[in-house]
């Protein structure tokens, strides 16, 4: 029996989907800038846009999966948040832009807290019948 996704997971999924959409918007901005003739000498805007499309698409898919109650999105969402934490730290300390770094870190931590809440852990663990369990009557079907 599959447990429905708790509200904490669906909420985290919504935030992660917004993060993915923001990355796709950034990709579009970079493409428009490149077409408009922005200097491509220091940073290749089109190459960076491709990176944002790939990452943004994956993060958006993970967020959508979580909002629909699919467990596979959780690992991708956690990984994305763990990648955002050092970015937030650098923005706050290294770039001296706490106005961007602190909110980014707060959002990433919020998603991690939601995805590691007791309800989310119960949901992610499924029915908890492992291979050594006496309740396990057959092969793992997850």
DSSP file (Angstrom, degrees, kcal/mol; ACC not computed):
  #  RESIDUE AA STRUCTURE BP1 BP2  ACC     N-H-->O    O-->H-N    N-H-->O    O-->H-N    TCO  KAPPA ALPHA  PHI   PSI    X-CA   Y-CA   Z-CA
    1    1 A X              0   0    0      0, 0.0     2,-0.5     0, 0.0     0, 0.0   0.000 360.0 360.0 360.0 130.9    0.0    0.0    0.0
    2    2 A X        -     0   0    0    124,-0.1     2,-0.2   125,-0.0   121,-0.1  -0.796 360.0-133.9 -94.8 127.5    1.4    3.4   -1.0
    3    3 A X        -     0   0    0     -2,-0.5     2,-0.1   120,-0.2     3,-0.1  -0.563  25.6-112.6 -75.8 140.6    1.0    6.2    1.5
    4    4 A X        -     0   0    0     -2,-0.2     2,-0.2     1,-0.1    65,-0.1  -0.425  42.4 -93.5 -69.0 151.3   -0.3    9.5    0.0
    5    5 A X        -     0   0    0     63,-0.1    -1,-0.1    -2,-0.1   115,-0.1  -0.450  42.6-124.0 -66.7 131.2    2.3   12.3    0.1
    6    6 A X    >>  -     0   0    0     -2,-0.2     4,-2.1   113,-0.2     3,-0.5  -0.253  26.0-103.8 -70.6 165.8    1.9   14.5    3.3
    7    7 A X  H 3> S+     0   0    0      1,-0.2     4,-2.7     2,-0.2     5,-0.2   0.806 120.1  61.0 -62.2 -29.2    1.4   18.2    3.0
    8    8 A X  H 3> S+     0   0    0      2,-0.2     4,-2.3     1,-0.2    -1,-0.2   0.906 107.1  44.9 -64.5 -39.6    5.1   18.8    3.9
    9    9 A X  H <> S+     0   0    0     -3,-0.5     4,-2.6     2,-0.2    -2,-0.2   0.915 114.1  48.3 -69.9 -42.8    6.2   16.9    0.9
   10   10 A X  H  X S+     0   0    0     -4,-2.1     4,-2.0     2,-0.2    -2,-0.2   0.891 112.2  50.1 -65.1 -37.8    3.7   18.6   -1.4
   11   11 A X  H  X S+     0   0    0     -4,-2.7     4,-2.0     2,-0.2    -2,-0.2   0.919 111.4  47.5 -64.9 -43.8    4.8   22.0    0.0
   12   12 A X  H  X S+     0   0    0     -4,-2.3     4,-2.8     1,-0.2    -2,-0.2   0.902 109.9  54.8 -62.4 -39.9    8.5   21.2   -0.5
   13   13 A X  H  X S+     0   0    0     -4,-2.6     4,-2.5     1,-0.2    -2,-0.2   0.884 105.9  51.5 -61.3 -39.0    7.6   20.0   -4.1
   14   14 A X  H  X S+     0   0    0     -4,-2.0     4,-2.0     2,-0.2    -1,-0.2   0.925 111.5  46.5 -63.9 -44.3    5.9   23.3   -4.8
   15   15 A X  H  X S+     0   0    0     -4,-2.0     4,-2.1     2,-0.2    -2,-0.2   0.923 113.4  49.0 -63.6 -43.9    9.0   25.3   -3.7
   16   16 A X  H  X S+     0   0    0     -4,-2.8     4,-2.3     1,-0.2    47,-0.2   0.888 109.2  52.7 -64.8 -38.6   11.3   23.0   -5.7
   17   17 A X  H  X S+     0   0    0     -4,-2.5     4,-2.5     1,-0.2    -1,-0.2   0.898 108.3  50.7 -63.5 -39.3    9.1   23.4   -8.8
   18   18 A X  H  X S+     0   0    0     -4,-2.0     4,-2.4     2,-0.2    -2,-0.2   0.889 108.6  52.5 -64.5 -38.7    9.3   27.2   -8.4
   19   19 A X  H  X S+     0   0    0     -4,-2.1     4,-1.9     2,-0.2    -2,-0.2   0.923 110.5  47.6 -61.8 -43.8   13.1   26.9   -8.1
   20   20 A X  H  X S+     0   0    0     -4,-2.3     4,-1.9    39,-0.2    -2,-0.2   0.910 111.5  49.8 -63.4 -42.5   13.2   24.8  -11.4
   21   21 A X  H  X S+     0   0    0     -4,-2.5     4,-2.3     1,-0.2    -1,-0.2   0.889 108.1  54.1 -63.7 -38.4   10.9   27.4  -13.1
   22   22 A X  H  X S+     0   0    0     -4,-2.4     4,-2.3     1,-0.2    -1,-0.2   0.889 106.9  51.5 -62.8 -38.6   13.2   30.2  -11.9
   23   23 A X  H  X S+     0   0    0     -4,-1.9     4,-2.0     2,-0.2    -1,-0.2   0.892 109.5  49.7 -65.1 -38.5   16.2   28.4  -13.5
   24   24 A X  H  X S+     0   0    0     -4,-1.9     4,-2.0     2,-0.2    -2,-0.2   0.879 109.7  51.0 -67.8 -36.8   14.3   28.1  -16.8
   25   25 A X  H  X S+     0   0    0     -4,-2.3     4,-2.3     2,-0.2    -2,-0.2   0.910 108.7  52.2 -63.7 -41.7   13.5   31.8  -16.7
   26   26 A X  H  X S+     0   0    0     -4,-2.3     4,-2.4     1,-0.2    -2,-0.2   0.897 107.0  53.0 -61.4 -39.9   17.2   32.5  -16.1
   27   27 A X  H  X S+     0   0    0     -4,-2.0     4,-2.1     1,-0.2    -1,-0.2   0.917 108.8  49.4 -60.8 -43.1   18.0   30.4  -19.1
   28   28 A X  H  X S+     0   0    0     -4,-2.0     4,-2.5     1,-0.2    -2,-0.2   0.901 109.7  51.5 -63.8 -40.3   15.6   32.5  -21.2
   29   29 A X  H  X S+     0   0    0     -4,-2.3     4,-2.6     1,-0.2    -2,-0.2   0.915 109.8  49.9 -61.8 -43.3   17.1   35.7  -20.0
   30   30 A X  H  X S+     0   0    0     -4,-2.4     4,-2.1     2,-0.2    -1,-0.2   0.876 110.9  49.1 -65.1 -37.5   20.6   34.5  -20.9
   31   31 A X  H  X S+     0   0    0     -4,-2.1     4,-2.6     2,-0.2     5,-0.2   0.932 111.7  48.5 -66.7 -45.1   19.4   33.5  -24.4
   32   32 A X  H  X S+     0   0    0     -4,-2.5     4,-2.3     1,-0.2    -2,-0.2   0.915 111.7  50.1 -61.3 -42.9   17.8   36.9  -24.9
   33   33 A X  H  <>S+     0   0    0     -4,-2.6     5,-2.6     2,-0.2     4,-0.5   0.908 111.0  49.0 -61.4 -41.7   20.9   38.7  -23.7
   34   34 A X  H ><5S+     0   0    0     -4,-2.1     3,-1.0     1,-0.2    -2,-0.2   0.915 112.5  47.1 -65.3 -42.3   23.1   36.7  -26.0
   35   35 A X  H 3<5S+     0   0    0     -4,-2.6    -1,-0.2     1,-0.2    -2,-0.2   0.859 107.7  57.4 -66.6 -34.8   20.8   37.4  -29.0
   36   36 A X  T 3<5S-     0   0    0     -4,-2.3    -1,-0.2    -5,-0.2    -2,-0.2   0.567 125.3-101.2 -74.4  -7.9   20.7   41.1  -28.1
   37   37 A X  T < 5 +     0   0    0     -3,-1.0    -3,-0.2    -4,-0.5    -2,-0.1   0.688  57.7 169.8 100.1  19.8   24.5   41.2  -28.3
   38   38 A X      < -     0   0    0     -5,-2.6     2,-0.2     1,-0.1    -1,-0.2  -0.300  52.3 -83.2 -61.7 150.9   25.7   41.0  -24.7
   39   39 A X        -     0   0    0      1,-0.2     4,-0.4     5,-0.1    -1,-0.1  -0.386  45.0-179.6 -60.0 120.5   29.4   40.5  -24.3
   40   40 A X        +     0   0    0     -2,-0.2    -1,-0.2     1,-0.1    -2,-0.1   0.255  58.7  94.2-103.8   8.5   30.1   36.8  -24.6
   41   41 A X  S    S+     0   0    0      1,-0.1     3,-0.1     3,-0.1    -1,-0.1   0.924  94.0  29.3 -69.6 -46.0   33.9   37.1  -24.0
   42   42 A X  S    S+     0   0    0      1,-0.3     2,-0.4    -3,-0.1    -1,-0.1   0.929 134.3  18.4 -82.2 -48.1   33.9   36.6  -20.3
   43   43 A X  S    S-     0   0    0     -4,-0.4     2,-1.1     4,-0.0    -1,-0.3  -0.992  73.7-131.3-129.6 128.7   30.9   34.3  -19.9
   44   44 A X     >  -     0   0    0     -2,-0.4     4,-2.3     1,-0.2     5,-0.2  -0.689  20.7-167.6 -79.2 103.6   29.3   32.3  -22.6
   45   45 A X  H  > S+     0   0    0     -2,-1.1     4,-2.1     1,-0.2    -1,-0.2   0.854  83.8  51.2 -62.8 -37.1   25.6   33.1  -22.1
   46   46 A X  H  > S+     0   0    0      2,-0.2     4,-2.1     1,-0.2    -1,-0.2   0.906 110.7  47.7 -70.2 -40.3   24.4   30.4  -24.4
   47   47 A X  H  > S+     0   0    0      2,-0.2     4,-1.8     1,-0.2    -2,-0.2   0.905 113.6  48.0 -64.8 -40.5   26.4   27.7  -22.8
   48   48 A X  H  X S+     0   0    0     -4,-2.3     4,-2.4     1,-0.2    -2,-0.2   0.872 108.5  55.5 -66.4 -36.6   25.3   28.9  -19.4
   49   49 A X  H  X S+     0   0    0     -4,-2.1     4,-2.3     2,-0.2    -2,-0.2   0.899 105.4  51.6 -62.7 -40.6   21.7   28.9  -20.7
   50   50 A X  H  X S+     0   0    0     -4,-2.1     4,-2.4     2,-0.2    -1,-0.2   0.921 109.3  50.7 -61.5 -42.8   22.0   25.3  -21.7
   51   51 A X  H  X S+     0   0    0     -4,-1.8     4,-2.7     1,-0.2     5,-0.3   0.924 110.7  48.5 -59.4 -45.5   23.2   24.4  -18.2
   52   52 A X  H  X S+     0   0    0     -4,-2.4     4,-2.6     1,-0.2     5,-0.3   0.852 109.8  52.7 -65.3 -34.5   20.2   26.3  -16.6
   53   53 A X  H  X S+     0   0    0     -4,-2.3     4,-2.3     2,-0.2    -2,-0.2   0.939 113.0  43.6 -65.2 -46.1   17.8   24.5  -19.0
   54   54 A X  H  X S+     0   0    0     -4,-2.4     4,-2.1     2,-0.2    -2,-0.2   0.967 121.0  38.7 -64.0 -53.4   19.1   21.0  -18.0
   55   55 A X  H  X S+     0   0    0     -4,-2.7     4,-2.7     1,-0.2     5,-0.2   0.928 117.7  49.9 -65.3 -45.0   19.3   21.7  -14.3
   56   56 A X  H  X S+     0   0    0     -4,-2.6     4,-2.7    -5,-0.3    -1,-0.2   0.886 109.9  51.2 -61.9 -39.0   16.1   23.7  -14.2
   57   57 A X  H  X S+     0   0    0     -4,-2.3     4,-2.3    -5,-0.3    -1,-0.2   0.912 112.1  46.2 -64.3 -42.3   14.3   21.0  -16.1
   58   58 A X  H  X S+     0   0    0     -4,-2.1     4,-2.3     2,-0.2    -2,-0.2   0.926 114.9  46.5 -65.9 -44.8   15.4   18.3  -13.7
   59   59 A X  H  X S+     0   0    0     -4,-2.7     4,-2.4     2,-0.2   -39,-0.2   0.903 112.6  50.2 -66.3 -40.7   14.6   20.4  -10.6
   60   60 A X  H  X S+     0   0    0     -4,-2.7     4,-2.5    -5,-0.2    -1,-0.2   0.914 110.9  49.8 -62.3 -42.4   11.2   21.3  -12.0
   61   61 A X  H  X S+     0   0    0     -4,-2.3     4,-2.5     2,-0.2    -2,-0.2   0.893 110.4  50.5 -63.0 -39.9   10.5   17.6  -12.7
   62   62 A X  H  X S+     0   0    0     -4,-2.3     4,-2.2     2,-0.2    -2,-0.2   0.918 111.0  48.5 -64.7 -43.0   11.5   16.7   -9.2
   63   63 A X  H  X S+     0   0    0     -4,-2.4     4,-2.1   -47,-0.2   -46,-0.2   0.906 112.0  48.5 -63.5 -41.7    9.2   19.4   -7.7
   64   64 A X  H  X S+     0   0    0     -4,-2.5     4,-1.6     2,-0.2    -2,-0.2   0.909 109.6  53.2 -64.0 -41.6    6.3   18.2   -9.9
   65   65 A X  H  <>S+     0   0    0     -4,-2.5     5,-3.4     1,-0.2     4,-0.4   0.912 109.5  48.6 -60.4 -42.7    7.0   14.6   -8.8
   66   66 A X  H ><5S+     0   0    0     -4,-2.2     3,-1.0     1,-0.2    -1,-0.2   0.901 108.9  51.8 -66.2 -40.0    6.8   15.6   -5.2
   67   67 A X  H 3<5S+     0   0    0     -4,-2.1    -1,-0.2     1,-0.3    -2,-0.2   0.810 112.0  47.9 -66.9 -26.5    3.6   17.5   -5.6
   68   68 A X  T 3<5S-     0   0    0     -4,-1.6    -1,-0.3    -5,-0.2    -2,-0.2   0.472 121.8-108.3 -89.7  -2.9    2.1   14.4   -7.3
   69   69 A X  T < 5 +     0   0    0     -3,-1.0     2,-0.5    -4,-0.4    -3,-0.2   0.737  66.0 149.5  85.2  23.8    3.4   12.2   -4.5
   70   70 A X    > < -     0   0    0     -5,-3.4     3,-1.0    -6,-0.2    -1,-0.3  -0.803  39.0-150.7 -92.3 126.7    6.1   10.4   -6.4
   71   71 A X  T >> S+     0   0    0     -2,-0.5     3,-1.7     1,-0.2     4,-0.6   0.777  85.7  73.9 -68.9 -27.1    9.0    9.3   -4.2
   72   72 A X  H 3> S+     0   0    0      1,-0.3     4,-0.8     2,-0.2     3,-0.3   0.767  88.1  62.7 -62.9 -23.4   11.7    9.6   -6.9
   73   73 A X  H <> S+     0   0    0     -3,-1.0     4,-2.3     1,-0.2    -1,-0.3   0.711  87.6  73.1 -72.9 -19.1   11.6   13.4   -6.8
   74   74 A X  H <> S+     0   0    0     -3,-1.7     4,-2.8    -4,-0.3     5,-0.2   0.926  95.0  48.1 -64.8 -46.1   12.8   13.5   -3.2
   75   75 A X  H  X S+     0   0    0     -4,-0.6     4,-2.4    -3,-0.3    -1,-0.2   0.913 113.7  47.0 -62.3 -43.2   16.4   12.5   -3.8
   76   76 A X  H  X S+     0   0    0     -4,-0.8     4,-2.4     2,-0.2    -1,-0.2   0.900 112.9  49.9 -64.8 -39.7   16.8   15.1   -6.6
   77   77 A X  H  X S+     0   0    0     -4,-2.3     4,-2.1     2,-0.2    -2,-0.2   0.924 111.5  47.6 -65.7 -43.9   15.2   17.8   -4.5
   78   78 A X  H  X S+     0   0    0     -4,-2.8     4,-2.4     1,-0.2    -2,-0.2   0.930 112.1  50.6 -61.8 -44.9   17.4   17.1   -1.5
   79   79 A X  H  X S+     0   0    0     -4,-2.4     4,-1.7    -5,-0.2    -2,-0.2   0.914 109.3  50.7 -60.2 -43.7   20.5   17.1   -3.8
   80   80 A X  H  X S+     0   0    0     -4,-2.4     4,-1.6     1,-0.2    -1,-0.2   0.901 111.1  48.4 -61.9 -40.8   19.5   20.4   -5.4
   81   81 A X  H  X S+     0   0    0     -4,-2.1     4,-1.6     1,-0.2    -1,-0.2   0.887 108.6  53.3 -68.1 -37.7   19.1   22.0   -1.9
   82   82 A X  H  X S+     0   0    0     -4,-2.4     4,-0.7     1,-0.2    -1,-0.2   0.825 109.6  49.4 -66.4 -29.7   22.4   20.7   -0.8
   83   83 A X  H  X S+     0   0    0     -4,-1.7     4,-0.8    -5,-0.2    -1,-0.2   0.807 108.6  53.7 -74.9 -29.8   24.0   22.3   -3.8
   84   84 A X  H  X S+     0   0    0     -4,-1.6     4,-2.8     1,-0.2     5,-0.2   0.783  94.0  70.1 -76.5 -26.3   22.2   25.6   -3.1
   85   85 A X  H  X S+     0   0    0     -4,-1.6     4,-2.3     1,-0.2    -1,-0.2   0.929 100.7  43.9 -61.0 -46.7   23.5   25.9    0.5
   86   86 A X  H  X S+     0   0    0     -4,-0.7     4,-2.6     2,-0.2    -1,-0.2   0.858 112.7  54.2 -66.2 -30.6   27.2   26.6   -0.5
   87   87 A X  H  X S+     0   0    0     -4,-0.8     4,-2.8     2,-0.2    -2,-0.2   0.935 109.4  47.5 -63.8 -44.7   25.9   29.0   -3.1
   88   88 A X  H  X S+     0   0    0     -4,-2.8     4,-2.2     2,-0.2    -2,-0.2   0.903 111.5  50.9 -62.2 -40.9   23.9   30.8   -0.5
   89   89 A X  H  X>S+     0   0    0     -4,-2.3     4,-3.0    -5,-0.2     5,-0.6   0.934 111.8  46.9 -61.8 -45.7   27.0   30.8    1.8
   90   90 A X  I  X>S+     0   0    0     -4,-2.6     5,-2.9     1,-0.2     4,-0.5   0.917 111.3  51.1 -64.4 -42.5   29.2   32.3   -0.9
   91   91 A X  I  <5S+     0   0    0     -4,-2.8     6,-3.4     3,-0.2    -1,-0.2   0.900 115.9  42.7 -59.8 -39.4   26.6   34.9   -1.8
   92   92 A X  I  <5S+     0   0    0     -4,-2.2     6,-0.4     4,-0.2    -2,-0.2   0.921 133.1  14.3 -74.0 -45.1   26.4   36.0    1.8
   93   93 A X  I  <5S+     0   0    0     -4,-3.0    -3,-0.2    -5,-0.2    -2,-0.1   0.899 130.3  38.1-100.9 -51.4   30.1   35.9    2.7
   94   94 A X  I  <<S+     0   0    0     -5,-0.6    -3,-0.2    -4,-0.5    -4,-0.1   0.905 127.3  32.3 -73.2 -42.8   32.2   35.8   -0.4
   95   95 A X  S   <S-     0   0    0     -5,-2.9    -1,-0.2     2,-0.0    -4,-0.2   0.516  99.6-130.7 -91.7  -6.1   30.2   38.1   -2.6
   96   96 A X        +     0   0    0     -6,-0.4    -4,-0.2     1,-0.1    -3,-0.1   0.902  67.9 127.9  55.7  43.6   29.0   40.3    0.2
   97   97 A X    >>  +     0   0    0     -6,-3.4     4,-2.4    -7,-0.2     3,-1.8  -0.522  17.4 156.2-124.7  62.9   25.4   39.9   -1.1
   98   98 A X  H 3>  +     0   0    0     -6,-0.4     4,-2.1     1,-0.3     5,-0.5   0.768  67.5  71.7 -62.7 -23.1   23.5   38.8    2.0
   99   99 A X  H 34 S+     0   0    0      1,-0.2    -1,-0.3     2,-0.2     4,-0.2   0.779 113.5  27.3 -63.5 -24.4   20.3   40.2    0.5
  100  100 A X  H <> S+     0   0    0     -3,-1.8     4,-1.7    -9,-0.2    -2,-0.2   0.786 122.0  51.6 -99.5 -40.3   20.4   37.3   -2.0
  101  101 A X  H  X S+     0   0    0     -4,-2.4     4,-2.6   -10,-0.2     5,-0.2   0.886 105.5  52.2 -69.7 -41.5   22.3   34.7    0.0
  102  102 A X  H  X S+     0   0    0     -4,-2.1     4,-2.5     2,-0.2    -1,-0.2   0.943 112.2  44.1 -65.8 -48.0   20.3   34.7    3.2
  103  103 A X  H  > S+     0   0    0     -5,-0.5     4,-2.5    -4,-0.2    -1,-0.2   0.911 114.1  51.4 -62.9 -38.6   16.9   34.2    1.5
  104  104 A X  H  X S+     0   0    0     -4,-1.7     4,-2.4     1,-0.2    -2,-0.2   0.933 112.3  45.7 -62.1 -45.1   18.4   31.5   -0.8
  105  105 A X  H  X S+     0   0    0     -4,-2.6     4,-2.6     1,-0.2     5,-0.2   0.888 111.7  52.4 -63.8 -39.2   19.8   29.7    2.2
  106  106 A X  H  X S+     0   0    0     -4,-2.5     4,-2.2    -5,-0.2    -2,-0.2   0.899 110.7  47.2 -64.9 -40.0   16.5   30.0    4.1
  107  107 A X  H  X S+     0   0    0     -4,-2.5     4,-2.4     2,-0.2    -2,-0.2   0.930 112.9  48.4 -66.8 -44.8   14.5   28.5    1.2
  108  108 A X  H  X S+     0   0    0     -4,-2.4     4,-2.2     1,-0.2    -2,-0.2   0.916 113.5  47.0 -62.4 -43.1   17.0   25.6    0.8
  109  109 A X  H  X S+     0   0    0     -4,-2.6     4,-2.7     2,-0.2    -1,-0.2   0.884 109.7  54.5 -65.5 -37.9   16.9   24.9    4.5
  110  110 A X  H  X S+     0   0    0     -4,-2.2     4,-2.5    -5,-0.2    -2,-0.2   0.928 108.9  47.8 -61.1 -45.2   13.1   25.1    4.6
  111  111 A X  H  X S+     0   0    0     -4,-2.4     4,-2.6     1,-0.2    -2,-0.2   0.922 112.4  49.2 -62.4 -43.6   12.9   22.5    1.8
  112  112 A X  H  X S+     0   0    0     -4,-2.2     4,-1.3     2,-0.2    -2,-0.2   0.908 110.8  49.9 -62.7 -41.6   15.3   20.2    3.6
  113  113 A X  H  < S+     0   0    0     -4,-2.7     3,-0.3     1,-0.2    -1,-0.2   0.919 112.5  47.7 -62.6 -43.0   13.3   20.6    6.9
  114  114 A X  H >< S+     0   0    0     -4,-2.5     3,-1.0     1,-0.2     6,-0.3   0.902 112.7  48.1 -64.2 -40.6   10.1   19.8    5.0
  115  115 A X  H 3< S+     0   0    0     -4,-2.6    -1,-0.2     1,-0.2    -2,-0.2   0.671 115.7  44.2 -77.5 -15.5   11.6   16.8    3.3
  116  116 A X  T 3< S+     0   0    0     -4,-1.3    -1,-0.2    -3,-0.3    -2,-0.2   0.172  84.5 123.4-111.5  16.5   13.1   15.4    6.5
  117  117 A X  S <> S-     0   0    0     -3,-1.0     4,-2.6    -4,-0.1     5,-0.2  -0.358  78.3-106.5 -68.6 157.8   10.1   16.0    8.7
  118  118 A X  H  > S+     0   0    0      1,-0.2     4,-2.3     2,-0.2     5,-0.2   0.895 121.1  49.7 -55.1 -42.0    8.7   12.9   10.5
  119  119 A X  H  > S+     0   0    0      1,-0.2     4,-2.2     2,-0.2    -1,-0.2   0.908 111.7  48.4 -64.3 -40.7    5.7   12.7    8.1
  120  120 A X  H  > S+     0   0    0     -6,-0.3     4,-2.8     2,-0.2    -2,-0.2   0.882 110.8  50.7 -67.7 -37.3    7.9   13.0    5.1
  121  121 A X  H  X S+     0   0    0     -4,-2.6     4,-2.0     2,-0.2    -2,-0.2   0.898 110.1  49.6 -67.4 -39.4   10.3   10.3    6.4
  122  122 A X  H  X S+     0   0    0     -4,-2.3     4,-0.6    -5,-0.2    -2,-0.2   0.927 114.1  46.4 -61.7 -43.2    7.4    7.9    7.0
  123  123 A X  H >< S+     0   0    0     -4,-2.2     3,-1.0     1,-0.2  -120,-0.2   0.914 112.7  48.7 -65.5 -43.4    6.2    8.6    3.5
  124  124 A X  H 3< S+     0   0    0     -4,-2.8    -1,-0.2     1,-0.2    -2,-0.2   0.820 107.3  56.5 -68.2 -30.1    9.6    8.1    1.9
  125  125 A X  H >< S-     0   0    0     -4,-2.0     3,-1.4     1,-0.2    -1,-0.2   0.606  91.2-161.6 -77.8 -11.0   10.2    4.9    3.8
  126  126 A X  T <<  -     0   0    0     -3,-1.0    -1,-0.2    -4,-0.6    -2,-0.1  -0.420  62.7 -21.2  66.9-137.2    7.0    3.3    2.4
  127  127 A X  T 3  S-     0   0    0     -2,-0.1    -1,-0.2     2,-0.1     3,-0.1   0.452  81.5-130.2 -90.5   0.0    5.7    0.3    4.3
  128  128 A X    <   +     0   0    0     -3,-1.4     2,-1.0     1,-0.2    -2,-0.1   0.694  56.0 144.9  62.8  23.2    9.1   -0.4    6.0
  129  129 A X        -     0   0    0      6,-0.1    -1,-0.2     4,-0.1    -2,-0.1  -0.805  28.6-173.9 -93.1 102.6    9.2   -4.1    5.1
  130  130 A X    >   -     0   0    0     -2,-1.0     3,-1.4    -3,-0.1     6,-0.2  -0.285  41.6 -93.3 -87.6 176.8   12.8   -4.8    4.4
  131  131 A X  T 3  S+     0   0    0      1,-0.3    -1,-0.1    -2,-0.1    -2,-0.0   0.744 125.4  50.9 -64.7 -23.3   14.3   -8.0    3.1
  132  132 A X  T 3  S+     0   0    0      3,-0.0    -1,-0.3     2,-0.0     2,-0.2   0.476  86.1 111.7 -92.2  -2.2   15.0   -9.3    6.6
  133  133 A X    X   -     0   0    0     -3,-1.4     3,-1.1     1,-0.1    -4,-0.1  -0.470  65.7-142.6 -74.8 139.9   11.4   -8.6    7.8
  134  134 A X  T 3  S+     0   0    0      1,-0.2    -1,-0.1    -2,-0.2    -5,-0.0   0.684 101.7  64.3 -72.6 -16.2    9.2  -11.6    8.6
  135  135 A X  T 3  S+     0   0    0     -5,-0.1     2,-0.8     2,-0.0    -1,-0.2   0.603  78.2 100.4 -79.7 -10.8    6.3   -9.7    7.1
  136  136 A X    <   +     0   0    0     -3,-1.1     4,-0.1    -6,-0.2     3,-0.0  -0.657  46.1 175.9 -81.4 112.1    8.0   -9.7    3.7
  137  137 A X        -     0   0    0     -2,-0.8     2,-0.3     2,-0.1    -1,-0.2   0.463  60.7  -8.8 -96.1  -1.2    6.4  -12.5    1.7
  138  138 A X  S    S-     0   0    0      1,-0.1     3,-0.1     0, 0.0     0, 0.0  -0.903  96.8 -31.2-168.8-165.8    8.1  -12.0   -1.6
  139  139 A X  S    S-     0   0    0     -2,-0.3     2,-0.3     1,-0.1    -2,-0.1  -0.251  72.4 -88.5 -67.7 156.2   10.5   -9.8   -3.6
  140  140 A X        -     0   0    0      1,-0.1    -1,-0.1    -4,-0.1   -10,-0.0  -0.483  40.4-172.7 -65.4 126.3   10.6   -6.1   -3.2
  141  141 A X              0   0    0     -2,-0.3    -1,-0.1     1,-0.2    -2,-0.1   0.264 360.0 360.0-109.0  11.4    8.0   -4.6   -5.5
  142  142 A X              0   0    0      0, 0.0    -1,-0.2     0, 0.0    -2,-0.1   0.498 360.0 360.0 -74.6 360.0    8.8   -0.9   -5.0
